[in-house]
Amino acid sequence: MDVKSELLGEIEAFYGQLYTSISKPTVNLANDPKARLTLHYTEDIPDVSLYEIRMALKQLKNNKALGENGITVELLKVGRKPILKALQKLFDSVIREGKTPQAWNRGVVVLFCKKGDNALLKNYRPISLLSHVYKLFSRVITNRLARRFDDFQPPEQAGFRKGFSTNTVNHRHTLRQVIQKTEEYNLPLCLAFVDYEKAFDSIETWAVVQCSLSNGARLTIGTSKC
């Protein structure tokens, strides 16, 4: 075995273990009537509008690395209405049929060393170069979900929310006041700051779906045309 093959084997084994599910769903989503793909639910989901696609395109940044199909964000932006109409037809088809194109299921993975010993795979961040058309569709869906989910969040949840930077400052001020008062009156106080290792790499897909359903989303579980 040459050095390249051995290295690729080590990388595959490391990330294969990292992305392997370590917990089971508390419910069987395949049998959940709220998550099943049916004609009834797909009819209730509105078609993707040209306005949604335009807004999502504005949110995608230029000069990003290409996915496998070689289509750039800039090309999508200058294509104007003919391209937008083609994208609209594709996105509506994905929603109605619950199936994504095979190309969306493939990506080029590049490893970037974050810090520390560059001989250890755990110190590398994997970046997947995906299709920009897929990213655009994901942005359209994300925008829809964000508008809906925001109504379900309590005011105490200020982090990771658009337009809540002022609330984050207020929370920091409140925390400072609590610390000062507990010191002033000699009261016990416990603070917990959690830093999860590989947090975004260890998210369970089933948990995201289940959480989305509990927040009022009507989801369809689809498949990729592999």
N, C-alpha and C positions, 0 to 999 in steps of 0.2 A: 504494500500500500504506500503510495507517495504521500508527501507532506500535505499537499492540498486536499486529498481525499480524507486523510486522517483529521485535518482541521475541520472540514465540512461535517464529518461524522460527529466530532465533539460539539460543534455548534448545534447540529440537529438534535442531539441527545439532551443538551442543556435546555434549549427552548421548548423541546417536546415535553420535558418534565415541568418546566415553568408554566406552560399553558394547559397542562392537563388538569381537568376539573378535580377538586379535592372534596367537594360536597355535593350532595344530591338535592334536587328540588324538593321543597316541602309539599308541592302538589304536582300532579302530572299535567303539564301544560298542553300536551298533545290531546288530552281529553277535556280540557277546560273549555266550556262553550263560549266563554268570553274571548278566548284567544284563537279559536278555530277559524280557518279560512272558509267562509261560506259566501254564497251569492248575496245573501241578505246584508252581510257586513260590508262587502266590497261595494254594493250599491249605495250604502250610506256614506262612503268615503268620497268627498268631492274630487273632481278631476283637478289635475295640476293646471294652474293658470299661467299665462305668459308673464303676468306680473310677478308671481312667485319665483319663476325662473330668473327673471331680471334681477330681483332683489337678492336672490341667492348668489348669482354671478358677481354682483358687486361685492359680496362678502368674501369671495375667493381672491387670494393674493396672486399677483403676477410673478413671473420669474421663478416659478416652483419647478422642481425636478419632474421629469415626465414619467408617466406610468408606462406600462408595456405597450399600449397602443400608439404612443407617440403624440397624442392630442394635447395641445397646450391650453392653458386657461385663456391666454390671449386670443387664440383662434376662436374659442367659443364666444368671447366677448365681441369680436369684430364680425361674427357671422350674421348678426342682426336677425331679422324675423324669420328667414328661411331656416336657419339653424335652430332658432328658438322653437319653431313649429315642429321640427323633427324631434327635438328633445322632449317637447310636450307629449308627442305621440308615444315615444319610447317610455316615458315615465308613467303615463296613464296605463300602458300595457303591463308594466311591472306591477302596478297596484292592483289591476283587475285580475291578472293571472297568478299573482303571488310567486312569480319566478323572475330571477335576475339573469342577465346575460352571463355567459361563461367567463367573459373577459373581466367582469367585476370581481370574480373570485380569485384572481391571480394578481400577484404583486412582486416587485423586486425588493428584497430586504437588504438594507445597508446597515452596518453596525458602526456606531460612533462611540468612541471612548469618552465617558463623562469625566471621571477623575479616578485617581488611584492607580494601582498596578494594571498596566495595559495587557498583561498576560492572563488576567482573570476575566472570564466571560461575564461575570456578574457586574463588572464595571462598565459594560457596554450597553448603549441604548439602541434597540433595533428600530429602524425607521422603514416603514413599508411605503414604497412608491406605488401608489394605486392610480387607477384610471381617474382622470379629472371629471369625466362624465359621471362616474360613480360618486365622486365627492360632491358634485353638484346636486345629484339626487338626494344624497344624504343630508345636505344642507337644507334642501326644501323640506324634508321630513322633520329635521331638527327644529326648524323655525316653527313648524306647525305644533310640535310637541312642546316647545318652550313656551309658547303663548298659553297653552292649556295648563301645563304643569305649574306655571308661575302662580296661578290662582290658588293652588293647593298648598303653597309654601307658607309657613308661619312667618311673622315679621322677624322672629329671632334668627331665621336663616338668612344671613346677609352675604355670606361667602358664596362665590361662584354664581352670582346672580347679576345680570346686567342692570345698571342703574342703581345699584345698592352700595356704592363705594362710601357714600355719606353714612349709611347705616353701619358699615364696618368700623368707621371712625367712632361713631357713637358707642358701639359695643366695646371698643378698646377703652374709651373714657369710662364707661360703666364698670368695666373690670378693674380699672385703676382705682375707682372710688370704693369698690368692694374691698380691695386689698388694703387701702388706707384705713377704712373703717374697722376692719377686723384687727388691724394692728393697734388702732387707737383704743379699742375696747377689749383687746387681748382675747379675741375669739379665735377658735380653730378655723382653718380654711384649707380646702383641698382643691388644687387645680390639676387638670390632666391635659397634657399636650401629646397627641398621638401622631406618630410618624410611621406610617405603614411602609414596609419594604416592598418594592415592586407593586405599589398600590394599584396602578392602572392596569398592570399586567395580570393581576389576580382577580379581576372582576368576573363573576360568574354571569354568563349570558342569561341563564334562566332567572337569576335574581333580578336583573334589569327588566326583563319582560314582566315578571310578577309584580315588581314595584310600579311599573308603568300602568298595569291593569288596576292596581289598587288606587292609583291617582286618577282614575276615570278615563284612561285612554282605551280606545277600541283598536286593537291590533290584529293584524293578520300575520300568521306564521307562514312564510313562504320558503321556497327552496331556490338553489342556484342551478342553472342549466349546465351541469358538469358533464 
